[in-house]
Amino acid sequence: MNRRPVFKFRLFVADHATNSLQAVANLKTLCAQYLPERHEIEIVDVHRTPERALSEGVLMTPTLIKTSPSPVRKIVGTLSQTRTVLQALGLESQVA
Amino acid sequence: MFSLSKSPQRVFKKAPTGIVGFDEMTGGGLPQGRATLLEGGPGSGKTVFALRFLVHGARACKEPGIFVAFEETSERIAANAESFGWNLAELRRKQLFFIDAQPSPDLVQSGEFDIGGMLATIGAKAKEIGARRIVFDALDIVLALLPDAATKRREVYRLHNWLLEQKFTALITAKVGGDADNSHTTQPYGFMQFMVDCAVVLNHRIMHGVSQRNLRIQKFRGAAFDENESPFVIGPGGFDVAIARTLGRVDAKVTNERVTSGVKRLDTMLGGGYYRGASVLITGFPGTAKTTMSGAFAEAACKRGERTMFVSFDSDGKEIIRNLASVGIQLERFVKSGILRMVSARTITGSAETLLVRIKSLTKEHKARCLVIDPVSTLSKSGNELTAHGVAERLIDWSKADGITLVCTSLLDEMASQMTGGTPLQISTLADTWIHLNYLVQAGERNRGMSIIKSRGTAHSNQVRELILSDAGVTLADIYTAGGEVLMGTLRWEKESAERVAKEVAEVAGKLKRVSLDAEEAVLEVRAKSLQTELVAKKVEKTLLTRTTESRERELTTGRTRLRELRGGDAKSGREERHQ
């Protein structure tokens, strides 16, 4: 189990915007369920560090970037559709 | 109560775009601190317009700008703009910032999202560089990401509110498909047009295979504007909107200075030549020496040391130089010295507008004071019938405003009679001086005639002159009218030589008469002299005669007295009494 890769996430949010807060909550729930013990989440607030959003080319908030394992994936939205998110992350097989 | 200072029609401050023509149409530029929507189909020039707006702001108005590129990468945009000579690289260091915001194609969507993050990012950057102007290029790309109409509308309002809050002068470009004229009914984001304070529509039509670009200001809150479609061109200098003279513009400077036409006799006919800054039209059928006349003008201008440009639609510059050299017009040396520029416009294709813009920019580049366009009628070639008149009008308007003396030739349709006159462009009504060249076919030959149809503000000769081309140049000759017929060419020559012979004969006869009179005079003089001598002789003879008679009488008297004395008969005193 521990030999499987650790998922690194970077989540861009816009301060306390509703959809941003939803995304944070959804990501945490999802990780707890499908990637227990093997995920890292970095939350970037574009209001505080806009240059990071600029360098990553983030337009919309919230945006989730999976930086590792490759390939890098970008998902925009509140991450409310779990199935779509898992597909994008390459975790379809985990869906029971 | 009314207060004058708070007029209900508050006039927006304007942010100049630096686009020739557009600032005139809007009375200064885009509304400052407001949003403007720029719509147009693919390739209609939205990005160039937007970029020009930012470049002008950064360079001329000390207003740094941000360009948010949703469609093309900033590198490509900058590379494309290189050809306009805006030197973006230098500006990009401080006053112009590009944000690449192309959505990645493999973007996955899940649930709701908004553009709030992007606005925060841009806002931070704007604060950093002190941006006052902002462009969102191809906002439709972002809107396409949004799932439904309501979300799109919400995000556009979010954007608009943010722009107003930040007091940016914003320009949002968006694509409209197909026919631009009824786009507001078909486009899903047509509501943007109602929201923004100014909307500009660019369209690109093909008429008879020729591309025609037009710009129209759809709305402009709180300001008067030119509502008509105006042609524009994306040329070497960027974006150029063609507008005719707008009301209130300062009139061109008018001078009384004359410039020679290059033909001496024509100058006399015009009372000194063309006016400086005048527009001269030379019309005529093919081969009536229109080009030669304009060449003579160009040569004269170059001789005065004035920078001149010769635009030819018919032939190559080199050809013209060679052809004109055969009639004694030497242009080669002026081309070499750089004072004259020959432009062969035969290869420039496109709308009349494009041609005009090219001619304008070349003239500006060359700093020409005299301009020849040969022939201007090319402007009305296929596809340009509708616009050509306007173009010709603007050509004359522009050359006048810049004080450029313009000579253009125009081909007349062989079929069109001279009386119905006029050129296809109706330029004849606009031109200040109109010279017409035509042929006169008579006695088996074709000769060129020249007449001045009109010349504003100058007394001009009403005479038709014969135009003679020789290797010494262009000269004008009087024509003869005999028995109601005009004589030109050999007929004129015959008439001239007949007159010459008659004159000679008369001269000889006169001389002869004088000689014979001289002879008679001499004879008479001689006779007079001999008579005089005779008279003197006679007089001498007469005196002599008188004298002899007298002496003889005296002799006789003395003789008688002596005889009596000798006879001695009487005493001196008594004798006499006795005797009686």
HADDOCK unambig.tbl for C-alpha pairs under 7 A between the chains (distance, minus, plus):
assign (segid A and resid 13 and name CA) (segid B and resid 117 and name CA) 6.98 0.50 0.50
assign (segid A and resid 14 and name CA) (segid B and resid 116 and name CA) 6.63 0.50 0.50
assign (segid A and resid 14 and name CA) (segid B and resid 117 and name CA) 5.32 0.50 0.50
assign (segid A and resid 19 and name CA) (segid B and resid 112 and name CA) 6.49 0.50 0.50
assign (segid A and resid 19 and name CA) (segid B and resid 113 and name CA) 6.37 0.50 0.50
assign (segid A and resid 46 and name CA) (segid B and resid 117 and name CA) 5.87 0.50 0.50
assign (segid A and resid 46 and name CA) (segid B and resid 120 and name CA) 6.48 0.50 0.50
assign (segid A and resid 46 and name CA) (segid B and resid 121 and name CA) 6.31 0.50 0.50
assign (segid A and resid 47 and name CA) (segid B and resid 120 and name CA) 5.58 0.50 0.50
assign (segid A and resid 47 and name CA) (segid B and resid 121 and name CA) 6.88 0.50 0.50
assign (segid A and resid 50 and name CA) (segid B and resid 120 and name CA) 6.82 0.50 0.50
assign (segid A and resid 50 and name CA) (segid B and resid 121 and name CA) 4.53 0.50 0.50
assign (segid A and resid 50 and name CA) (segid B and resid 124 and name CA) 6.41 0.50 0.50
assign (segid A and resid 51 and name CA) (segid B and resid 121 and name CA) 6.90 0.50 0.50
assign (segid A and resid 53 and name CA) (segid B and resid 121 and name CA) 6.65 0.50 0.50
assign (segid A and resid 54 and name CA) (segid B and resid 121 and name CA) 6.53 0.50 0.50
assign (segid A and resid 57 and name CA) (segid B and resid 100 and name CA) 6.85 0.50 0.50
assign (segid A and resid 57 and name CA) (segid B and resid 101 and name CA) 5.99 0.50 0.50
assign (segid A and resid 58 and name CA) (segid B and resid 118 and name CA) 6.93 0.50 0.50
assign (segid A and resid 59 and name CA) (segid B and resid 101 and name CA) 6.42 0.50 0.50
assign (segid A and resid 59 and name CA) (segid B and resid 115 and name CA) 6.33 0.50 0.50
assign (segid A and resid 59 and name CA) (segid B and resid 117 and name CA) 6.36 0.50 0.50
assign (segid A and resid 59 and name CA) (segid B and resid 118 and name CA) 4.66 0.50 0.50
assign (segid A and resid 60 and name CA) (segid B and resid 113 and name CA) 6.33 0.50 0.50
assign (segid A and resid 60 and name CA) (segid B and resid 114 and name CA) 5.43 0.50 0.50
assign (segid A and resid 60 and name CA) (segid B and resid 115 and name CA) 4.67 0.50 0.50
assign (segid A and resid 60 and name CA) (segid B and resid 116 and name CA) 6.77 0.50 0.50
assign (segid A and resid 60 and name CA) (segid B and resid 117 and name CA) 5.60 0.50 0.50
assign (segid A and resid 60 and name CA) (segid B and resid 118 and name CA) 5.95 0.50 0.50
assign (segid A and resid 61 and name CA) (segid B and resid 113 and name CA) 5.58 0.50 0.50
assign (segid A and resid 61 and name CA) (segid B and resid 114 and name CA) 5.61 0.50 0.50
assign (segid A and resid 61 and name CA) (segid B and resid 115 and name CA) 6.21 0.50 0.50
assign (segid A and resid 61 and name CA) (segid B and resid 116 and name CA) 6.36 0.50 0.50
assign (segid A and resid 61 and name CA) (segid B and resid 117 and name CA) 4.98 0.50 0.50
assign (segid A and resid 62 and name CA) (segid B and resid 113 and name CA) 5.89 0.50 0.50
assign (segid A and resid 74 and name CA) (segid B and resid 107 and name CA) 5.62 0.50 0.50
assign (segid A and resid 74 and name CA) (segid B and resid 108 and name CA) 6.30 0.50 0.50
assign (segid A and resid 75 and name CA) (segid B and resid 107 and name CA) 5.97 0.50 0.50
assign (segid A and resid 75 and name CA) (segid B and resid 108 and name CA) 4.59 0.50 0.50
assign (segid A and resid 75 and name CA) (segid B and resid 109 and name CA) 5.57 0.50 0.50
assign (segid A and resid 75 and name CA) (segid B and resid 110 and name CA) 6.82 0.50 0.50
assign (segid A and resid 76 and name CA) (segid B and resid 108 and name CA) 6.21 0.50 0.50
assign (segid A and resid 76 and name CA) (segid B and resid 109 and name CA) 4.93 0.50 0.50
assign (segid A and resid 76 and name CA) (segid B and resid 110 and name CA) 6.08 0.50 0.50
assign (segid A and resid 76 and name CA) (segid B and resid 113 and name CA) 6.54 0.50 0.50
assign (segid A and resid 77 and name CA) (segid B and resid 109 and name CA) 5.85 0.50 0.50
assign (segid A and resid 77 and name CA) (segid B and resid 110 and name CA) 4.83 0.50 0.50
assign (segid A and resid 77 and name CA) (segid B and resid 111 and name CA) 4.49 0.50 0.50
assign (segid A and resid 77 and name CA) (segid B and resid 112 and name CA) 4.62 0.50 0.50
assign (segid A and resid 77 and name CA) (segid B and resid 113 and name CA) 4.48 0.50 0.50
assign (segid A and resid 78 and name CA) (segid B and resid 110 and name CA) 6.24 0.50 0.50
assign (segid A and resid 78 and name CA) (segid B and resid 111 and name CA) 4.72 0.50 0.50
assign (segid A and resid 78 and name CA) (segid B and resid 112 and name CA) 5.35 0.50 0.50
assign (segid A and resid 78 and name CA) (segid B and resid 113 and name CA) 6.49 0.50 0.50
assign (segid A and resid 79 and name CA) (segid B and resid 110 and name CA) 4.93 0.50 0.50
assign (segid A and resid 79 and name CA) (segid B and resid 111 and name CA) 5.54 0.50 0.50
assign (segid A and resid 80 and name CA) (segid B and resid 110 and name CA) 6.18 0.50 0.50
assign (segid A and resid 80 and name CA) (segid B and resid 111 and name CA) 5.28 0.50 0.50
assign (segid A and resid 81 and name CA) (segid B and resid 110 and name CA) 5.63 0.50 0.50
assign (segid A and resid 81 and name CA) (segid B and resid 111 and name CA) 6.41 0.50 0.50
assign (segid A and resid 84 and name CA) (segid B and resid 110 and name CA) 6.66 0.50 0.50
assign (segid A and resid 85 and name CA) (segid B and resid 110 and name CA) 6.80 0.50 0.50
